[in-house]
Amino acid sequence: MRVGQDRLGQGPFSTKARGEANGGAIDMRRDALVRALREAGHKLIQLMDTSQSSLLVLPYGARVLGLFPGDRANLLWVNPSLGDTKAAIEFFRSPGWRNTGGDRTWISPERDLHVRDLENPWNSYEVTHSIDPGKYTVTSNDHEVRLATEGSVRQHRVGRECAIHLEKSIRLVPNPLRYEPGAEDLRKQVFYAGFEQTTSHFKTSYSPLKSRPLTRPVALPESGEQGCTENKGLNHAPQPLAMDQSVLVK
């Protein structure tokens, strides 16, 4: 995946087509991101632990938009428009789907729910608006953020709508090396930030298809890497990216 584009990587799914800021360096530090989004009318929710690692949650789309190990750079890719107030305001005024970046949750499979015409996918692809960005209710405290929304997905192959309820809970995860004997020197060399996300959904109306799996596309900066784990103790096949997520960065 080319950094700066969505997975589909072209046409209306490219970042530039969604209002990338033009010219000059964009300040994507934590404080600049918080300030620009607040002034654009989208206040971020911030969690911070004792090591000063922090997590930024954007209710618009229910996304984890920032994961910062102390005062280091964001571990997640964010649309460059969101680091500047004027560009962020223009970004949210732009028509169509807006890719803010970060960690998002969609209902899958995309070919059934997002593509109206398989013979013409680029011109018939539509992100489910009631899920992303949706209209999420938010409750939070110093340790956790909870988001929930009611939505509807269109099952294009069978021509039916399915109403669903989607919930997410997000919290920071402390450095696992804190309990490791003799790891004090290693902790000085490694910058850590991690979070745990629990996502659940259920149908609230009749659907001829079985429950839809969830996907969690994560946008990373250039040269970023993500490791995935699976819970093999489940009675059903684990879904991609349906796991707790933490990141270690040197």
Backbone bond lengths (Angstrom), bond angles and torsions (degrees), N, CA, C in turn:
res aa  C-N    CA-C-N  psi(-1)  N-CA   C-N-CA  omega(-1)  CA-C   N-CA-C  phi
1 M - - - 1.470 - - 1.517 109.84 -
2 R 1.295 117.68 126.10 1.455 122.16 177.05 1.523 109.01 -72.75
3 V 1.345 115.20 124.72 1.456 119.23 179.84 1.523 109.39 -62.25
4 G 1.331 116.10 135.87 1.450 120.93 -178.03 1.513 112.37 101.01
5 Q 1.335 116.75 -1.48 1.448 120.73 176.82 1.515 109.38 -130.97
6 D 1.323 115.60 157.36 1.443 120.11 173.41 1.515 108.70 -74.91
7 R 1.339 117.88 172.22 1.449 122.26 -175.09 1.521 112.25 -55.86
8 L 1.313 116.99 -36.86 1.452 119.57 -179.91 1.519 111.93 -70.53
9 G 1.344 117.17 -26.63 1.437 122.13 163.32 1.515 118.34 71.82
10 Q 1.308 120.27 11.60 1.451 119.68 179.12 1.523 110.12 -157.30
11 G 1.340 115.21 176.46 1.460 121.22 175.97 1.516 112.20 53.31
12 P 1.351 117.87 -135.43 1.466 121.08 -175.51 1.515 113.01 -70.59
13 F 1.358 118.05 -5.31 1.455 120.86 -176.38 1.523 112.31 -94.78
14 S 1.318 117.97 -5.12 1.453 119.84 178.89 1.522 109.34 -76.85
15 T 1.332 115.59 149.12 1.458 120.65 180.00 1.530 111.13 -60.98
16 K 1.334 116.52 -42.21 1.463 119.47 -176.12 1.519 111.47 -60.25
17 A 1.342 116.36 -31.69 1.463 120.04 179.46 1.510 112.18 -73.12
18 R 1.327 117.47 -8.85 1.452 121.08 -178.24 1.523 111.68 -111.35
19 G 1.335 118.70 25.20 1.472 119.75 169.55 1.505 114.61 93.20
20 E 1.348 118.38 39.41 1.455 120.61 176.28 1.526 109.58 -63.18
21 A 1.315 115.24 140.08 1.457 119.11 -179.09 1.527 110.15 -63.45
22 N 1.303 117.44 141.60 1.453 121.96 -176.65 1.522 110.43 -104.40
23 G 1.333 115.35 129.59 1.450 120.69 170.61 1.512 113.83 77.91
24 G 1.339 116.57 139.34 1.452 121.43 174.86 1.515 113.42 77.34
25 A 1.341 115.08 163.88 1.462 120.84 178.85 1.521 109.46 -82.72
26 I 1.326 115.99 137.36 1.455 121.15 179.33 1.530 108.75 -99.16
27 D 1.315 116.66 130.35 1.460 122.56 -179.16 1.528 109.38 -80.61
28 M 1.360 116.79 108.91 1.453 120.23 -177.23 1.524 112.27 -108.05
29 R 1.320 117.41 21.99 1.449 119.63 174.00 1.525 110.08 -65.98
30 R 1.316 115.16 160.94 1.463 120.53 -174.74 1.519 112.24 -55.35
31 D 1.320 118.06 -49.47 1.465 120.58 -176.63 1.526 111.44 -64.66
32 A 1.342 116.74 -37.73 1.463 119.89 179.94 1.520 110.88 -67.36
33 L 1.323 116.54 -39.24 1.463 121.04 179.03 1.522 110.57 -65.72
34 V 1.322 117.06 -44.03 1.467 121.72 178.81 1.528 110.09 -61.77
35 R 1.323 116.48 -45.08 1.467 120.35 -177.35 1.525 111.47 -66.20
36 A 1.333 117.76 -46.33 1.461 120.89 -177.11 1.527 111.31 -63.48
37 L 1.321 117.54 -41.90 1.459 119.87 -179.21 1.531 111.29 -71.65
38 R 1.315 117.44 -36.16 1.462 119.86 176.73 1.529 110.26 -61.78
39 E 1.315 116.97 -45.34 1.464 120.56 -179.01 1.530 111.74 -71.11
40 A 1.348 116.67 -19.68 1.458 120.52 175.65 1.524 112.17 -88.69
41 G 1.348 116.93 2.05 1.457 121.22 176.84 1.507 114.86 90.26
42 H 1.342 118.08 15.89 1.458 121.85 -179.46 1.540 109.17 -130.07
43 K 1.310 114.70 86.98 1.457 120.38 -176.69 1.520 110.85 -71.97
44 L 1.335 116.17 130.82 1.454 122.44 177.18 1.523 110.66 -84.91
45 I 1.329 116.33 148.51 1.466 122.35 173.86 1.524 107.36 -100.68
46 Q 1.319 116.91 128.35 1.456 121.17 -174.37 1.528 111.24 -116.10
47 L 1.337 115.58 131.99 1.455 122.76 170.55 1.517 107.91 -113.71
48 M 1.326 117.26 140.76 1.465 120.92 -179.14 1.518 109.24 -140.09
49 D 1.346 116.54 139.41 1.464 119.81 178.84 1.524 110.79 -103.25
50 T 1.322 116.40 -176.71 1.463 120.68 -174.50 1.528 112.69 -68.17
51 S 1.328 117.93 -20.56 1.466 121.54 178.19 1.523 111.70 -87.54
52 Q 1.340 116.88 3.07 1.458 124.25 -179.14 1.524 113.39 73.84
53 S 1.336 117.37 9.20 1.461 119.68 168.94 1.522 107.86 -69.09
54 S 1.336 116.96 145.54 1.453 118.47 -174.60 1.522 111.59 -141.16
55 L 1.319 113.18 160.51 1.457 123.03 -177.57 1.524 107.69 -130.96
56 L 1.326 117.65 133.20 1.453 122.42 177.65 1.520 109.25 -114.73
57 V 1.331 116.44 126.84 1.462 121.91 179.80 1.519 108.59 -115.60
58 L 1.344 115.60 129.41 1.453 122.08 178.47 1.529 108.91 -103.97
59 P 1.343 119.46 112.80 1.463 120.74 179.17 1.527 113.36 -58.13
60 Y 1.318 118.04 -30.85 1.461 122.14 176.20 1.536 108.29 -65.98
61 G 1.331 116.39 103.39 1.455 120.62 -175.82 1.515 114.51 86.47
62 A 1.339 117.01 -1.86 1.475 122.04 179.51 1.515 111.41 53.11
63 R 1.317 116.23 50.79 1.466 120.83 -174.72 1.525 112.62 -106.20
64 V 1.331 115.47 143.04 1.457 121.13 164.39 1.524 105.20 -80.41
65 L 1.313 116.77 107.77 1.461 120.97 -172.28 1.527 112.60 -98.57
66 G 1.319 116.66 -20.68 1.456 118.70 -178.72 1.514 111.57 -143.47
67 L 1.330 115.90 137.30 1.462 122.97 174.35 1.521 106.30 -137.78
68 F 1.331 116.21 107.20 1.457 121.63 -169.93 1.531 110.94 -118.01
69 P 1.340 118.46 118.57 1.469 120.49 172.79 1.528 109.57 -79.83
70 G 1.314 116.76 99.26 1.462 120.63 -176.65 1.512 110.78 61.88
71 D 1.341 116.39 -129.11 1.459 120.09 179.89 1.519 111.77 -96.81
72 R 1.346 117.24 17.31 1.465 121.18 179.47 1.526 111.20 -78.26
73 A 1.343 115.58 176.07 1.463 121.02 -178.13 1.527 111.66 -70.20
74 N 1.300 115.49 159.55 1.461 122.52 177.97 1.524 109.77 -61.27
75 L 1.336 117.39 133.08 1.455 121.52 177.79 1.527 112.33 -79.52
76 L 1.329 117.06 -12.61 1.457 121.59 -179.09 1.532 110.17 -109.61
77 W 1.345 115.26 148.51 1.461 119.32 174.97 1.526 109.72 -76.91
78 V 1.337 115.33 136.64 1.461 122.09 177.45 1.524 107.91 -127.06
79 N 1.319 116.54 141.20 1.454 120.15 177.66 1.527 109.72 -54.18
80 P 1.336 118.11 126.51 1.468 120.68 -176.73 1.519 114.52 -56.26
81 S 1.318 117.54 -24.71 1.467 120.35 179.40 1.519 112.25 -61.77
82 L 1.317 117.90 -24.20 1.460 120.68 -172.79 1.525 113.29 -83.68
83 G 1.336 117.57 -1.27 1.461 119.81 176.84 1.510 113.74 -91.80
84 D 1.320 116.69 -0.34 1.466 122.33 -177.83 1.523 108.85 -133.99
85 T 1.311 117.11 131.48 1.469 120.82 -173.53 1.527 112.40 -59.33
86 K 1.326 117.93 -50.32 1.460 120.50 -177.55 1.525 111.08 -62.47
87 A 1.348 116.26 -43.77 1.463 119.89 179.97 1.522 111.16 -66.54
88 A 1.339 117.10 -35.46 1.468 120.58 179.61 1.525 110.92 -66.94
89 I 1.324 116.96 -40.69 1.469 120.71 178.16 1.533 109.74 -62.03
90 E 1.326 117.18 -44.48 1.463 120.88 178.77 1.524 111.16 -65.18
91 F 1.329 116.11 -37.04 1.461 121.40 179.58 1.525 111.03 -59.77
92 F 1.324 117.37 -47.50 1.464 120.52 -177.36 1.534 112.21 -75.36
93 R 1.301 118.00 -14.65 1.464 121.42 175.39 1.529 111.80 -88.63
94 S 1.340 117.17 -13.63 1.465 120.45 -176.56 1.528 110.42 -69.49
95 P 1.338 117.74 148.57 1.465 120.94 -178.66 1.517 111.99 -75.77
96 G 1.323 115.65 161.52 1.456 120.95 175.19 1.510 113.56 80.88
97 W 1.328 114.76 -171.62 1.468 121.27 -179.51 1.515 110.28 -71.53
98 R 1.336 116.75 139.88 1.459 122.00 -177.74 1.525 109.00 -118.42
99 N 1.310 116.51 119.58 1.454 121.48 -179.81 1.522 110.27 -90.92
100 T 1.327 116.90 99.15 1.457 121.08 -179.41 1.524 112.06 -75.12
101 G 1.348 116.75 -22.84 1.466 120.60 -175.93 1.515 110.83 100.50
102 G 1.335 115.80 -164.50 1.459 120.98 178.46 1.520 113.33 75.02
103 D 1.327 115.07 -151.99 1.462 124.15 -175.92 1.519 108.55 -107.42
104 R 1.326 117.61 121.66 1.462 120.71 -177.04 1.531 110.61 -125.82
105 T 1.334 115.81 161.80 1.461 122.40 178.16 1.516 109.28 -121.28
106 W 1.332 116.39 127.40 1.458 122.58 175.47 1.523 109.57 -124.74
107 I 1.320 115.14 159.97 1.452 121.18 170.86 1.535 107.67 -90.10
108 S 1.316 117.61 137.54 1.457 120.50 -178.39 1.532 109.81 -119.06
109 P 1.338 118.29 169.45 1.465 127.65 3.86 1.527 112.06 -82.76
110 E 1.333 115.45 146.08 1.457 120.72 -178.43 1.528 112.05 -60.17
111 R 1.324 116.82 -38.98 1.469 119.38 -175.33 1.524 111.87 -63.05
112 D 1.318 117.33 -25.12 1.459 120.99 -179.92 1.522 112.01 -90.66
113 L 1.340 116.36 -38.26 1.460 120.28 -172.26 1.524 114.35 -99.21
114 H 1.336 117.99 -22.97 1.466 120.53 -175.55 1.523 113.68 -110.32
115 V 1.310 118.29 -18.61 1.466 121.10 -175.17 1.529 109.52 -109.86
116 R 1.326 116.16 112.34 1.463 119.75 179.41 1.528 112.01 -71.75
117 D 1.340 116.46 -39.39 1.458 121.45 -174.34 1.524 108.96 -128.27
118 L 1.321 118.05 108.05 1.460 121.44 -178.32 1.526 112.14 -65.11
119 E 1.323 117.50 -21.53 1.460 120.69 178.21 1.532 111.67 -78.88
120 N 1.318 116.29 -15.93 1.465 121.08 -178.28 1.532 109.41 -140.84
121 P 1.344 117.61 62.19 1.473 120.47 -170.58 1.519 114.51 -64.74
122 W 1.350 118.77 -36.84 1.460 120.11 -175.72 1.519 112.58 -66.02
123 N 1.309 116.83 -34.15 1.461 120.28 -178.01 1.523 113.61 -96.04
124 S 1.342 117.44 -1.73 1.466 119.40 -179.99 1.520 112.25 -123.18
125 Y 1.332 117.10 11.95 1.466 121.80 -179.42 1.525 109.68 -83.64
126 E 1.334 116.50 126.92 1.463 121.81 177.86 1.518 109.58 -138.81
127 V 1.329 116.56 124.64 1.458 121.57 174.43 1.527 108.90 -69.90
128 T 1.323 117.25 139.04 1.461 121.54 -179.84 1.527 109.91 -65.80
129 H 1.335 116.40 107.53 1.466 121.81 -171.83 1.521 112.16 -62.88
130 S 1.327 118.20 -32.67 1.464 120.09 -177.11 1.532 112.06 -74.02
131 I 1.330 117.48 -11.33 1.471 121.81 176.23 1.523 110.59 -103.77
132 D 1.320 117.10 -42.58 1.460 122.48 179.69 1.529 108.28 -138.74
133 P 1.378 117.82 102.58 1.456 126.03 16.36 1.530 115.86 -87.16
134 G 1.335 118.61 -17.77 1.456 120.13 -178.04 1.517 112.83 66.01
135 K 1.334 114.75 -174.33 1.467 122.03 174.53 1.522 107.23 -133.39
136 Y 1.313 115.47 83.24 1.457 121.89 -171.57 1.527 112.05 -85.34
137 T 1.327 115.56 134.74 1.460 120.62 167.64 1.522 107.66 -83.03
138 V 1.321 116.48 146.68 1.462 120.71 -173.49 1.521 109.96 -130.35
139 T 1.324 116.48 132.12 1.461 122.88 167.99 1.523 106.84 -129.54
140 S 1.308 116.94 142.34 1.461 119.11 -177.51 1.521 110.63 -153.21
141 N 1.327 114.59 158.12 1.450 122.08 169.82 1.527 107.22 -138.07
142 D 1.310 118.49 -164.47 1.465 120.81 -176.16 1.519 112.74 -69.91
143 H 1.337 118.03 -13.67 1.463 120.47 -172.67 1.525 114.63 -119.31
144 E 1.339 117.88 -15.51 1.457 119.22 -171.41 1.522 111.11 -153.06
145 V 1.327 115.08 148.35 1.463 122.24 173.64 1.526 107.88 -121.77
146 R 1.324 117.02 131.46 1.463 122.24 176.95 1.522 109.42 -119.64
147 L 1.341 115.25 134.91 1.460 121.07 179.80 1.516 108.68 -131.67
148 A 1.331 116.58 145.63 1.463 120.72 -179.65 1.520 109.52 -149.67
149 T 1.335 115.93 148.95 1.462 120.73 177.68 1.518 110.24 -151.95
150 E 1.308 115.09 155.03 1.458 122.05 170.32 1.527 106.93 -104.42
151 G 1.318 116.66 133.22 1.451 119.49 -177.63 1.510 112.49 -143.97
152 S 1.316 115.08 178.98 1.454 121.44 178.94 1.519 108.77 -140.60
153 V 1.316 117.13 132.16 1.456 121.54 177.88 1.522 109.24 -115.43
154 R 1.308 115.61 143.63 1.450 122.21 179.86 1.528 109.74 -97.88
155 Q 1.328 116.07 120.68 1.457 121.24 177.65 1.530 107.12 -91.60
156 H 1.335 115.23 93.74 1.460 120.61 -169.11 1.525 113.31 -64.57
157 R 1.321 118.21 -31.49 1.467 119.32 -175.92 1.525 111.77 -69.64
158 V 1.348 116.93 -28.07 1.466 119.64 -179.47 1.524 112.08 -112.69
159 G 1.355 117.12 -3.95 1.452 120.66 175.90 1.510 114.72 69.66
160 R 1.344 117.81 37.41 1.467 121.01 -179.06 1.526 110.95 -128.35
161 E 1.337 114.24 151.66 1.458 121.59 172.69 1.525 109.14 -96.76
162 C 1.331 115.82 144.13 1.464 120.97 177.30 1.518 108.82 -130.07
163 A 1.325 117.53 119.43 1.466 122.01 177.82 1.522 109.25 -82.36
164 I 1.337 116.08 136.71 1.461 120.30 -178.44 1.527 110.33 -136.57
165 H 1.319 114.53 160.39 1.463 122.97 172.70 1.528 106.73 -118.31
166 L 1.337 117.05 128.04 1.460 122.36 -177.65 1.524 109.85 -122.41
167 E 1.334 116.17 131.69 1.465 121.69 179.17 1.527 110.09 -129.82
168 K 1.342 114.88 145.81 1.461 120.83 176.82 1.522 109.15 -137.97
169 S 1.318 116.63 137.92 1.464 121.01 170.54 1.526 107.71 -125.49
170 I 1.326 115.53 135.61 1.462 121.93 -172.50 1.518 108.74 -132.76
171 R 1.325 115.81 134.89 1.468 119.82 176.69 1.520 109.74 -148.31
172 L 1.322 116.03 154.69 1.459 121.01 174.76 1.530 110.31 -71.59
173 V 1.329 116.14 148.70 1.463 122.02 175.96 1.530 107.79 -115.99
174 P 1.346 118.83 123.33 1.471 120.73 -179.97 1.525 111.59 -62.45
175 N 1.303 115.50 158.37 1.464 122.10 179.19 1.533 110.69 -57.60
176 P 1.343 118.81 119.75 1.463 120.12 -178.87 1.520 112.99 -66.47
177 L 1.334 117.96 -17.31 1.465 120.63 -179.90 1.529 112.10 -74.96
178 R 1.333 117.11 -7.00 1.466 118.84 -177.47 1.520 111.73 -65.56
179 Y 1.333 117.97 -22.76 1.458 121.57 179.38 1.523 112.98 -100.19
180 E 1.326 116.89 0.15 1.461 120.72 -174.53 1.530 110.33 -85.22
181 P 1.343 117.47 119.89 1.471 119.66 179.20 1.531 110.99 -60.08
182 G 1.312 116.78 134.44 1.448 121.17 176.60 1.513 114.73 75.17
183 A 1.340 118.37 12.98 1.465 120.58 -176.58 1.519 112.69 -95.35
184 E 1.322 117.62 6.73 1.461 120.06 -175.62 1.523 111.42 -60.96
185 D 1.343 117.47 -43.15 1.463 120.14 179.63 1.531 110.79 -65.76
186 L 1.333 116.64 -39.78 1.463 120.26 179.58 1.519 111.01 -63.71
187 R 1.320 117.29 -38.56 1.467 120.84 -179.61 1.513 111.53 -64.50
188 K 1.338 117.97 -24.06 1.459 121.40 177.58 1.527 111.35 -77.20
189 Q 1.341 116.65 -19.77 1.460 121.58 -177.00 1.525 113.09 -98.81
190 V 1.330 116.53 -17.25 1.462 120.86 -174.99 1.525 109.86 -116.44
191 F 1.321 116.30 131.25 1.463 121.00 175.84 1.520 108.06 -96.94
192 Y 1.309 116.42 127.37 1.470 121.27 -172.14 1.524 111.62 -121.85
193 A 1.307 115.03 143.27 1.466 122.11 166.82 1.522 106.45 -152.60
194 G 1.313 117.68 133.10 1.464 120.07 -178.79 1.516 110.99 -145.82
195 F 1.331 115.34 154.05 1.454 119.07 176.74 1.521 109.62 -143.70
196 E 1.331 113.98 158.90 1.460 122.46 177.71 1.530 107.55 -117.68
197 Q 1.320 115.85 132.94 1.462 120.15 178.17 1.520 109.51 -128.02
198 T 1.314 115.54 127.62 1.465 121.44 175.43 1.524 107.72 -112.78
199 T 1.328 116.17 124.44 1.460 121.40 -177.27 1.519 109.64 -124.66
200 S 1.320 116.68 134.56 1.464 120.87 177.64 1.521 109.13 -137.98
201 H 1.333 115.79 152.08 1.456 119.87 175.62 1.515 109.34 -151.21
202 F 1.320 115.94 153.52 1.453 120.44 175.94 1.515 109.17 -149.45
203 K 1.317 115.42 154.37 1.454 121.11 179.76 1.522 110.17 -77.14
204 T 1.314 116.31 140.60 1.466 120.97 176.47 1.526 111.40 -114.18
205 S 1.338 116.18 6.00 1.465 120.92 174.80 1.517 108.66 -145.75
206 Y 1.322 115.74 167.57 1.460 120.55 -178.65 1.525 111.18 -62.59
207 S 1.321 115.79 140.33 1.454 121.99 173.10 1.511 108.24 -143.81
208 P 1.344 118.76 136.11 1.454 120.54 178.94 1.523 113.31 -75.06
209 L 1.352 116.58 -10.96 1.453 120.05 -179.39 1.516 110.25 -102.90
210 K 1.332 115.69 158.63 1.450 120.73 178.50 1.526 109.71 -71.09
211 S 1.338 114.36 170.44 1.460 119.78 -177.11 1.521 111.06 -53.37
212 R 1.321 115.71 137.21 1.463 121.88 -177.99 1.514 110.74 -80.59
213 P 1.350 118.77 134.70 1.456 120.41 174.66 1.516 111.19 -72.32
214 L 1.331 115.76 162.21 1.453 122.09 177.96 1.518 109.37 -102.19
215 T 1.330 117.08 149.39 1.456 121.79 170.96 1.510 108.02 -124.03
216 R 1.349 116.14 150.60 1.459 121.32 179.38 1.520 109.82 -130.47
217 P 1.335 117.82 80.57 1.458 119.99 174.26 1.525 109.78 -66.54
218 V 1.323 116.54 135.27 1.463 121.72 -179.78 1.522 108.26 -121.44
219 A 1.329 117.81 126.11 1.457 122.64 178.43 1.523 108.90 -92.22
220 L 1.345 116.11 121.26 1.454 121.89 -179.31 1.523 110.62 -111.08
221 P 1.338 116.90 154.63 1.471 119.36 175.20 1.532 110.19 -65.91
222 E 1.332 115.87 169.16 1.460 120.71 178.16 1.519 110.31 -57.57
223 S 1.329 116.91 136.35 1.472 126.82 -177.22 1.522 112.64 73.19
224 G 1.347 118.55 2.89 1.459 120.55 177.93 1.522 111.67 -71.28
225 E 1.321 116.92 149.82 1.448 122.84 178.28 1.519 109.61 -132.08
226 Q 1.326 116.47 148.73 1.452 121.87 179.28 1.521 109.58 -128.95
227 G 1.322 116.27 133.16 1.452 121.54 174.55 1.516 110.07 -101.83
228 C 1.326 117.44 137.30 1.464 122.04 -177.10 1.521 109.99 -117.37
229 T 1.329 115.84 141.09 1.458 121.48 176.09 1.512 109.52 -121.72
230 E 1.320 116.43 158.76 1.449 121.50 179.64 1.523 109.41 -127.03
231 N 1.332 115.57 145.63 1.452 121.83 175.00 1.521 108.16 -93.18
232 K 1.331 117.15 100.42 1.458 120.95 -175.43 1.521 112.29 -80.94
233 G 1.339 117.68 0.59 1.450 120.51 178.15 1.515 113.52 -85.54
234 L 1.331 116.80 -3.08 1.456 119.97 -179.53 1.519 111.03 -72.33
235 N 1.325 116.24 154.71 1.457 120.97 178.82 1.525 112.00 -81.17
236 H 1.325 117.09 -8.36 1.453 120.60 178.31 1.518 108.42 -129.10
237 A 1.301 116.63 166.58 1.463 120.61 -178.29 1.521 109.76 -64.02
238 P 1.340 118.72 128.93 1.465 121.05 179.22 1.511 111.20 -65.33
239 Q 1.337 115.66 146.41 1.452 121.02 -179.25 1.527 109.74 -91.67
240 P 1.341 118.25 146.41 1.460 120.74 178.52 1.524 111.75 -56.44
241 L 1.325 115.41 134.49 1.467 123.29 174.81 1.533 113.25 67.13
242 A 1.332 119.22 11.41 1.456 121.42 177.12 1.519 108.10 -90.81
243 M 1.334 115.87 67.86 1.456 119.47 -174.15 1.522 109.46 -148.36
244 D 1.361 114.21 167.69 1.440 118.56 168.66 1.530 107.20 -67.83
245 Q 1.291 116.61 147.39 1.472 118.59 -175.65 1.509 109.60 -130.11
246 S 1.320 116.11 131.00 1.448 121.28 171.88 1.519 108.46 -141.97
247 V 1.302 116.79 158.82 1.453 121.09 -173.69 1.512 109.07 -134.45
248 L 1.326 117.06 132.41 1.456 123.32 172.13 1.517 107.96 -110.17
249 V 1.303 117.72 129.36 1.452 121.10 -178.07 1.523 108.86 -131.70
250 K 1.328 115.97 131.13 1.454 119.55 175.11 1.512 110.69 -81.79
